[in-house]
Amino acid sequence: MTRRGGLAPIAWLAVLLYALFLVYPLCRSLFLSFTDRNPLKADSTFVGLSNYLDMLDDPRLLATLRFTLLVVVAVTVVANVFGLAFALLLNRNTANYRVMRTLIFIPQVLSGVIVAFIWRSILTQNGLLNAALAQVDARPVAWLGSTDLATVSICAVVSWMTIAFATVVYSAALRTVPPELYEAARVDGAGALERFRAVTLPMIAPGMTINVVLCLITTFKLYDVIAVLTGGGPANTTQSTAYYLLEVAFTQNLFGYSSAIAMLLLALTAGIAYTVTFLLRKREARL
């Protein structure tokens, strides 16, 4: 409701909260990115684009960007493929299937820290997985001790969490598909694969767009799972950009440089998310 043509009090409250918790921190971080702000020093000076130029010669930052992009692509693909598969398997309107759809969402509800601690107890050298391998006289595997296996382990854990959300979104999208379309396809002689390609995929395209974009955004800011599972190791090879950003800020006390990294991560995430959304929306229009 409006009052005399103006915004209602609840709308003003929403604007105030938006400015307080989003606009101000963003502007503050942008300002700090042009300074040499250090909390251990009383004053900071304006350094212009120096922090942004320093990023070009920071090998650790470039390594974290490569690792982050690898995890983003792997998790997005795995989460959407398995999420869609589970949604198709659970697309039944019975009590048992409704319970299973609820249970599969549990990983998404749990905190990332809790999930990481659970999987750490499974993947450590003396964890449950190696204990199971020992029972069949197999050698223990350093799931978190080698670069390749640690990367695979992180992708697997994050995918396990993200699949839950993707499954729920795809399940909701499948419920919107009119049964008449499947009946018409059957009458035309279309098999199961043809019905999936010609009916299911076009109808759930908006749900796929939501899943892909949200998965991209969520994985780009990945920190908690890595902090608990590997601590960025071995030898800093599993550090995400968000993890490195916080290390620069709170270990090296370089708030100005960390703010510049934050602006880079924001621009990268927004740019890729916008591009993917634009391409997927065009795909929806063609289907």
N, C-alpha and C positions, 0 to 999 in steps of 0.2 A: 504494500500500500504506500502511496505517496501522500505527502502533506503539503497542500497549496502548491502543487506542481514541482516540489523539490524531492530530494531523496528521503526515503524513510530512515529513521534512526538506525535500524539494523543494517541498511546499506552503507551508511556512514561508518558504522563499526567495522564492517567488512573492508571498506577502503582503508581505514586506519590500521587494521591488523595486517593487511597486505603491504602497506607502506612500511610498517614497523618491522615486520619479520622477513620481508623479501626485498623490497626496493632499497631500504637503507643499508642492509648488509651488503647487497650487491654493489651499490655506489661506494660504500666504504672500502670494500675489497678492491674495486677498480682504482680508487684514489691511492691506496697503499701500494698498488703494483707499480706506481711511478715514484716510489720513495725507497729509501734503504732502511725502513722501519725495523728496529730491533728492540724487543721489550727490555733488554738489559741496558739500553742507552736511554737517556732522558729525552734526547731530541733526535729527530730524523730529518733528512734533507731530501729535496726533490732531485731525482736522478734521471728523469725523463724515460726514454725507452731502454735504458741500460739493462734493466732486469729482463726485458723481452729479448734483447740481443744476446744476453748471457745464456738464455735457453738454447740457442743454436749451437753453443759449444759445450753443452752439458750431456755427456754420453749416458749418464744414468737416466736422465729424463727421456732421452730418445729410446733407451732400452725399455723403460716402463711403458712408453707409448706403444711400442711394438707388442709387448706382452699384453697390454690392455686390449688392443685391437684383436689379437689372436683369441683371447678369452671371449670377447664380445661376439665375434663371428661364430665361434664354436658353440657357445651357450645358446645363442639365438637360433641356430640351425637345429641343435639337438632338442631344445625345449619345444620348438614349434612342431617338429616331426613327431616326437613322442606325445606331446600334448594333444595333437590332432588324432593320433592313433588311439590313445586312451579314451578320448571323447567319443570316438566312433564305437569303441568296444562297450562303453557305458551308456550309450544312447538308447536306454530302455526306460520306460515309465513304470517301473515297479519299485516296491519298497527296498528290495535288496540292492538294486542299482542306485537308488537315491542314497542309501547308506554308504555305498562304495564311493560315490562322487563326493560325499562329505569327507570320508576318510582320506581320499587322495589330496584334499586341499590342506591337510594338516601341516605339511612342510612349509607352506607359504605363511601359515599363521605363526609358526615358531620364529623366535629371534634368530638372526644370522649367527650370533655368538653361540647360542645354544646348539644350533645345527652343526657349527664348526667343532664344538667340543665333542659332540656325539661322534662325528666322523673322525676326529682325531684319535679317539679311543679305539676306533676300528683300524685306522691306517698307520699308526705308529709302528716302530720296529717290533715292539712287544704287544701289539694290538690284537684285536679279535681276528682280523683277517689272516695275519701271519700265524696265529695260533691254530686256525683252521687248516692252513697249509701244512703246518707241522704234523697234524694228525694223519696226513696222507704222505708223510715223508718228503714233502717238497721244501725247497730252500726258502727262507724268509726273503721278502722283497722290500727294498727301501722305497716304499710308496711316496714318502715325503723327503727322501734323502738325495734323490737325483733330480736334475733339472727337468728332464722330460716327464718322468713319472709324477713329479710334484705338480707340473702344469696340467697333466691329465687329471690328477686327483682334484685340483681346484675346479677345473671345468666340470667334472662329474658332480661334485658337491653343489656347485651353483646351479647346474642344470637340474639336479634333483629338486632343488627348491623352486626353480622357475617353472618346471613342468607342471607343478600343481596349479599355478595361476593360469597357465596356458590351457590346461585341461578344462577348467571351469569356464573360461571365456569361449572356447570352442564348443563346449556342451551347450551353453546358452545360445550360441549362434546356430547350432544344429536344430534346436527346438523351434527356430523361426522358419525353417524350411517347410513349405506346405507339402503335406503327403501327396497331394494331387500331382505334383510334378514328378515324383517317383513313379506313381501309377501310370502317368502318361508315357514316361520313358520305358517302363516295362512293356506297355502296349506296343510301342514302336520297336520292341525287340532289343533294347539296350541291356547289356550285361551289367554286373555289379561295378566293374571298373569304369565302364562308359557312363553309368549313372553318377559315379563319384566325380568324374571329370566334367560332365556336362551339367550336372545339377548341384551337387554338394559344393564343389569348389567355388563356383560363381556366387552362390548364396551366402557362403560364410566368409567371403572376401573382406567385408568390413571388420569382422572379428580377427582375421589374420593380420590386418593392418594394425589393429590395436595391440595384438600380442607382440608383433615384431618390434614396433616402436617402443613400447614399454619395456620390453626385454633389453633393447639397446640402451635405453636411458638408465635402467637399473644396473646393468653390468658395468657401464662406464664409470660409475661412482663406487665400484666394489672396494671395500676396505675390511669390513669386520671378519669375513671368512678367511681372508689371507692373513690378517693379524693373528688369529687364533691357530689356524691350521699350519702355516709354514713360517710366520713371522717375516715373510719376504725372502726367505732362504730357499734353497742353499745358495750362498754367495750372492744374495740380492737378485737372483734371477726370476723370482716370482713376485716382484714388487709391481703393483698396479700404480697408475699415475696418482690416484687418490691416496694410496699408501705413502708414496714418495712425497707428495705434497705435505702431508701431516708430519712426516719425519723432518722435512726442511723447516717447517714452522716451529715445531715444539722440541726438536732435538738440536737443530742448528740455530734456532731462534732468528731465522731470516724471514720475518713476516712479509717484507716487501717482495722478496723473490717468490715466496710461496703464494702470495696473492696473484702474482703474474702467472704462475702455473695454474692457479684456480681459474683465471680468466681464459687461459688457453684451453683448459679442459671444458669449460662452459661453452666456449665457441665451437670446439670440436664436436661436443655432444649435440648442441643445438643444430649445427650445420648438417651433421649426418642424419639426425632424427628428422629434420625438415626435408632433406633430400629423399630419404627413404619413404616418408609419408607422401610426398608429391608423386613419386614413382608408383607406389602402391595404389594411390587414389586414381591415377591414370589407368592402372591395370583394372581396377574395379569398373571403371567406365567402359572398358573394352569388353569385359565379360558379359 
